[in-house]
Amino acid sequence: MRKRNWRLIAVGSVLLVLAVLFFLSMRDMTPWSNDPAALMRTVGEVSGAVGGISLVMIVFGLIGRKAPA
């Protein structure tokens, strides 16, 4: 039986929430930008990368590690 790594799941969940909040908060900044399309492209890349890393952390946390014999 494998033991879940709850710390990895918690950190991944927090990072996922932060990535979504970053994307939504930067969306409100676009009216003041000189180039809104480039701003949202950069914000989307950054938040997508952080979101992807957090999903991998959650999956690895759910898979867990081998329980001691």
GROMACS elastic network, one bead per residue, 0.5 to 0.9 nm:
[ bonds ]
;  ai    aj funct       b0    kb
    1    65     6  0.88459   500
    1    66     6  0.67465   500
    1    67     6  0.62482   500
    2    63     6  0.72931   500
    2    64     6  0.57885   500
    2    65     6  0.54073   500
    2    67     6  0.53484   500
    3    61     6  0.89952   500
    3    62     6  0.84471   500
    3    63     6  0.78776   500
    3    64     6  0.51469   500
    3    65     6  0.54489   500
    3    66     6  0.61626   500
    3    67     6  0.55582   500
    4     7     6  0.89279   500
    4     8     6  0.88297   500
    4     9     6  0.85128   500
    4    60     6  0.86749   500
    4    61     6  0.57900   500
    4    62     6  0.53956   500
    4    63     6  0.63560   500
    4    65     6  0.66129   500
    4    66     6  0.89432   500
    5     8     6  0.55997   500
    5     9     6  0.65650   500
    5    10     6  0.89240   500
    5    60     6  0.79653   500
    5    62     6  0.66611   500
    5    63     6  0.79853   500
    5    64     6  0.52500   500
    5    65     6  0.72470   500
    6    10     6  0.60744   500
    6    11     6  0.86020   500
    6    58     6  0.89481   500
    6    61     6  0.63668   500
    6    62     6  0.78737   500
    6    64     6  0.85955   500
    7    10     6  0.50945   500
    7    11     6  0.61469   500
    7    12     6  0.84613   500
    7    61     6  0.76203   500
    8    11     6  0.52433   500
    8    12     6  0.60243   500
    8    13     6  0.85173   500
    8    57     6  0.59839   500
    8    58     6  0.63600   500
    8    59     6  0.89534   500
    8    60     6  0.75707   500
    8    61     6  0.51071   500
    8    62     6  0.84958   500
    9    12     6  0.51507   500
    9    13     6  0.61149   500
    9    14     6  0.86699   500
    9    54     6  0.86135   500
    9    55     6  0.89872   500
    9    57     6  0.64734   500
    9    59     6  0.77069   500
    9    60     6  0.79643   500
    9    61     6  0.50753   500
    9    62     6  0.69455   500
   10    13     6  0.51193   500
   10    14     6  0.62139   500
   10    15     6  0.86362   500
   10    58     6  0.77389   500
   10    61     6  0.87293   500
   11    14     6  0.51290   500
   11    15     6  0.61514   500
   11    16     6  0.85841   500
   11    54     6  0.76235   500
   11    57     6  0.77462   500
   11    58     6  0.80397   500
   12    15     6  0.51285   500
   12    16     6  0.61584   500
   12    17     6  0.87157   500
   12    51     6  0.85564   500
   12    53     6  0.77013   500
   12    55     6  0.64103   500
   12    56     6  0.78038   500
   12    57     6  0.52407   500
   12    58     6  0.52318   500
   12    59     6  0.88862   500
   12    61     6  0.85504   500
   13    16     6  0.50650   500
   13    17     6  0.62888   500
   13    18     6  0.86287   500
   13    54     6  0.66512   500
   13    55     6  0.78680   500
   13    57     6  0.85277   500
   13    58     6  0.69390   500
   14    17     6  0.51708   500
   14    18     6  0.61564   500
   14    19     6  0.86307   500
   14    54     6  0.81275   500
   15    19     6  0.60889   500
   15    20     6  0.86716   500
   15    50     6  0.69215   500
   15    51     6  0.69348   500
   15    53     6  0.83845   500
   15    54     6  0.56937   500
   15    55     6  0.88806   500
   16    19     6  0.51393   500
   16    20     6  0.63621   500
   16    21     6  0.86531   500
   16    47     6  0.87102   500
   16    50     6  0.71126   500
   16    51     6  0.51242   500
   16    52     6  0.82567   500
   16    53     6  0.85340   500
   16    54     6  0.56038   500
   16    55     6  0.73119   500
   17    20     6  0.52259   500
   17    21     6  0.61322   500
   17    22     6  0.85257   500
   17    51     6  0.83852   500
   18    21     6  0.50320   500
   18    22     6  0.59400   500
   18    23     6  0.85295   500
   18    47     6  0.85295   500
   18    50     6  0.86497   500
   18    51     6  0.85936   500
   19    22     6  0.50918   500
   19    23     6  0.62265   500
   19    24     6  0.86790   500
   19    46     6  0.81594   500
   19    48     6  0.74671   500
   19    49     6  0.87443   500
   19    50     6  0.61196   500
   19    51     6  0.58507   500
   19    54     6  0.89709   500
   20    23     6  0.51589   500
   20    24     6  0.61975   500
   20    25     6  0.85485   500
   20    47     6  0.69486   500
   20    48     6  0.88909   500
   20    51     6  0.78011   500
   21    24     6  0.51120   500
   21    25     6  0.59251   500
   21    26     6  0.84100   500
   22    25     6  0.52182   500
   22    26     6  0.60354   500
   22    27     6  0.84705   500
   22    43     6  0.80347   500
   22    47     6  0.69601   500
   23    26     6  0.53251   500
   23    27     6  0.61664   500
   23    40     6  0.84194   500
   23    43     6  0.63375   500
   23    44     6  0.68302   500
   23    46     6  0.87290   500
   23    47     6  0.62137   500
   23    48     6  0.89922   500
   24    27     6  0.50950   500
   24    28     6  0.69478   500
   25    28     6  0.55678   500
   25    29     6  0.71687   500
   26    29     6  0.50812   500
   26    30     6  0.69798   500
   26    39     6  0.85082   500
   26    40     6  0.77911   500
   26    43     6  0.72224   500
   27    30     6  0.56868   500
   27    31     6  0.86658   500
   27    39     6  0.89116   500
   27    40     6  0.71349   500
   27    43     6  0.85522   500
   28    31     6  0.71413   500
   28    32     6  0.87697   500
   29    32     6  0.58284   500
   29    33     6  0.67733   500
   29    36     6  0.85170   500
   29    39     6  0.89757   500
   30    33     6  0.51444   500
   30    34     6  0.83591   500
   30    35     6  0.80116   500
   30    36     6  0.50762   500
   30    37     6  0.82616   500
   30    39     6  0.71938   500
   30    40     6  0.75452   500
   31    34     6  0.83117   500
   31    36     6  0.70814   500
   32    35     6  0.88458   500
   32    36     6  0.80848   500
   33    36     6  0.54089   500
   33    39     6  0.73988   500
   34    39     6  0.87197   500
   35    38     6  0.55785   500
   35    39     6  0.63238   500
   35    40     6  0.88510   500
   36    39     6  0.50144   500
   36    40     6  0.61333   500
   36    41     6  0.84775   500
   37    40     6  0.52913   500
   37    41     6  0.60760   500
   37    42     6  0.86714   500
   38    42     6  0.61923   500
   38    43     6  0.85256   500
   39    42     6  0.52878   500
   39    43     6  0.61057   500
   39    44     6  0.84588   500
   40    44     6  0.57711   500
   40    45     6  0.83959   500
   41    44     6  0.51319   500
   41    45     6  0.62304   500
   41    46     6  0.87289   500
   42    45     6  0.51531   500
   42    46     6  0.62429   500
   42    47     6  0.85831   500
   43    46     6  0.52093   500
   43    47     6  0.59966   500
   43    48     6  0.82160   500
   44    47     6  0.52668   500
   44    48     6  0.57136   500
   44    49     6  0.83640   500
   45    48     6  0.50903   500
   45    49     6  0.60689   500
   45    50     6  0.86290   500
   46    49     6  0.52125   500
   46    50     6  0.62616   500
   46    51     6  0.84688   500
   47    50     6  0.51226   500
   47    51     6  0.58740   500
   47    52     6  0.84346   500
   48    52     6  0.59921   500
   48    53     6  0.85571   500
   49    52     6  0.50958   500
   49    53     6  0.62093   500
   49    54     6  0.85753   500
   50    53     6  0.51501   500
   50    54     6  0.61240   500
   50    55     6  0.86462   500
   51    54     6  0.50854   500
   51    55     6  0.62006   500
   51    56     6  0.87159   500
   52    55     6  0.51250   500
   52    56     6  0.63145   500
   52    57     6  0.86645   500
   53    56     6  0.51638   500
   53    57     6  0.62551   500
   53    58     6  0.87355   500
   54    58     6  0.62075   500
   54    59     6  0.86676   500
   55    58     6  0.50478   500
   55    59     6  0.62018   500
   55    60     6  0.86195   500
   56    59     6  0.51101   500
   56    60     6  0.61331   500
   56    61     6  0.84480   500
   57    60     6  0.51779   500
   57    61     6  0.60159   500
   57    62     6  0.85823   500
   58    62     6  0.61442   500
   58    63     6  0.86231   500
   59    62     6  0.50760   500
   59    63     6  0.61664   500
   59    64     6  0.85377   500
   60    63     6  0.50546   500
   60    64     6  0.61215   500
   60    65     6  0.87410   500
   61    64     6  0.50438   500
   61    65     6  0.82631   500
   64    67     6  0.88124   500
   66    69     6  0.84707   500
